[in-house]
Amino acid sequence: MANKAKKRKPGRKLPPLSRTELLPLVAAQARDQSLRAHMALVMVRSGHGDLAILGELLRTVFVTYFVYKSGGEVSYFEHFVEAESALKAGMDRGEAQGIWAVSNAGASALEIVLMLQDKHLANRPIYVIERAKEQLRVVLDKGAFPDLARDYEMASRVVTVTSDVCEGDEREATCV
């Protein structure tokens, strides 16, 4: 009997995930990525960073944001925006003055983002993290950069408009 190629289910665009893709990173890999990010934060906090270190931290912020967003979480969004802004300001200051560092407030926001990254590396399936990295690659390949501040502003407008509509409509059961 000849082997027949398995048919995909209707509507499925991607092949099924392997067991490995459904598991979190191996603990040693997660620790390595976490340590690299935390050491980078120590470097920029102490003023010993450079463009590559700030860039790696910015990449970490974006990937962690995409992983975070894929889970439908919203409570830490402002920390992502603050970390992104601090890193971009640090890059500008570094290019202009040679001081590759971030503000204390920016470092605090980065600590929270790195805490979320640690949690994701330990618990989220590999495929979620890889899809977040791919999402960032797609944006960068278009010659653009993610702009979390703009996304945050747009999301706030939607929430404001939605709550304004909900306040005036007593029949809307989902508005609180």
C-alpha positions in Angstrom: 0.0 0.0 0.0 1.5 3.3 -1.0 1.7 6.2 1.5 -0.8 8.8 0.8 -0.1 12.4 1.7 -2.3 13.5 4.6 -4.9 16.0 3.7 -5.2 19.2 5.7 -8.4 20.1 7.4 -10.4 22.7 5.4 -9.4 26.2 6.4 -6.1 25.2 7.9 -3.2 27.1 6.3 -0.4 25.9 8.5 0.7 22.3 9.1 -0.2 20.9 12.6 2.2 21.8 15.4 4.7 19.2 16.6 5.0 18.2 20.2 8.2 20.2 20.6 6.4 23.4 19.3 3.6 22.9 21.9 6.1 22.8 24.8 7.8 25.7 26.5 11.5 26.3 25.9 13.9 23.9 27.6 14.8 25.5 31.0 18.5 26.0 30.0 17.5 27.9 26.9 15.0 30.0 28.8 17.6 30.9 31.5 20.2 31.8 28.8 17.8 34.2 27.0 16.7 35.6 30.3 20.2 36.1 31.6 21.3 37.8 28.4 18.4 40.3 28.6 18.9 41.0 32.3 22.7 41.6 31.8 21.9 44.0 28.9 19.7 45.9 31.3 22.4 46.1 33.9 24.8 47.4 31.2 22.5 50.2 30.0 21.4 51.1 33.5 25.1 51.6 34.5 25.8 53.6 31.3 28.0 50.9 29.8 25.7 50.0 26.9 26.0 50.5 23.2 23.8 50.5 20.2 23.8 46.7 19.9 22.8 46.2 23.5 20.0 48.8 23.3 18.9 47.3 20.0 18.7 43.8 21.5 16.7 45.1 24.4 14.3 46.9 22.0 13.9 43.6 20.1 13.2 41.8 23.4 10.5 44.4 24.2 8.8 44.0 20.8 8.9 40.1 20.9 7.7 40.1 24.5 4.9 42.5 23.6 3.8 40.3 20.6 3.8 37.2 22.9 1.9 39.2 25.6 -0.6 40.5 23.1 -1.3 37.0 21.6 -2.5 36.0 25.1 -5.1 38.8 25.1 -3.5 40.5 28.1 -3.8 44.2 28.5 -2.8 45.3 32.0 1.0 46.0 31.4 0.7 47.8 28.0 1.9 51.1 29.3 5.1 49.5 30.6 5.9 48.3 27.0 5.3 51.8 25.7 7.5 53.3 28.4 10.3 50.8 27.8 10.2 51.3 24.1 10.3 55.1 24.5 13.2 54.9 27.0 15.2 52.7 24.7 14.6 54.9 21.6 15.6 57.9 23.7 18.7 56.1 24.9 19.6 55.3 21.3 19.2 59.0 20.3 21.2 60.2 23.3 23.9 57.6 22.5 24.3 58.7 18.9 24.3 62.4 19.9 26.4 62.3 23.1 27.9 58.9 23.3 26.0 58.0 26.5 24.2 54.7 25.9 21.9 54.5 28.9 18.2 54.7 29.8 16.4 56.8 32.4 15.5 55.3 35.8 11.8 55.2 34.9 12.7 53.5 31.6 14.8 50.9 33.5 11.9 50.2 35.8 9.6 49.7 32.9 12.2 47.4 31.3 12.4 45.4 34.5 8.7 44.7 34.3 8.9 43.8 30.6 11.8 41.4 31.4 9.8 39.9 34.2 7.0 39.2 31.7 9.6 37.8 29.3 10.9 35.4 31.9 7.3 34.2 32.6 6.7 33.7 28.9 9.9 31.8 28.3 9.1 29.5 31.1 5.4 28.9 30.3 4.4 29.8 26.8 4.7 27.2 24.0 7.7 27.6 21.6 5.4 28.2 18.6 3.9 31.3 20.3 7.4 32.8 20.8 8.5 31.9 17.3 5.4 33.5 15.8 6.1 36.7 17.8 9.6 36.7 16.4 8.2 36.2 12.9 5.7 39.0 13.4 8.6 41.4 14.3 10.6 40.1 11.3 7.7 40.9 8.9 7.4 44.4 10.3 11.2 45.0 10.0 11.4 43.6 6.5 8.9 46.2 5.4 11.4 48.8 6.5 9.3 49.9 9.4 9.6 49.7 13.2 6.7 48.8 15.6 5.4 51.8 17.3 3.8 50.8 20.6 3.1 54.3 21.6 0.9 54.8 18.5 -0.8 51.5 19.1 -1.4 52.4 22.7 -2.9 55.8 21.7 -5.2 54.1 19.1 -6.3 51.4 21.6 -7.1 54.2 24.2 -9.3 56.0 21.7 -11.2 52.8 20.9 -11.8 52.2 24.6 -12.9 55.8 25.2 -15.3 55.7 22.2 -16.7 52.4 23.3 -17.2 53.5 26.9 -18.9 56.8 25.7 -21.3 54.7 23.6 -21.9 52.3 26.4 -22.7 55.0 29.0 -25.6 56.3 26.9 -27.1 52.9 26.0 -28.8 51.2 28.9 -29.7 48.2 26.7 -26.1 47.2 26.1 -25.5 44.4 28.6 -21.7 44.1 27.9 -20.9 47.7 28.9 -20.0 48.2 32.5 
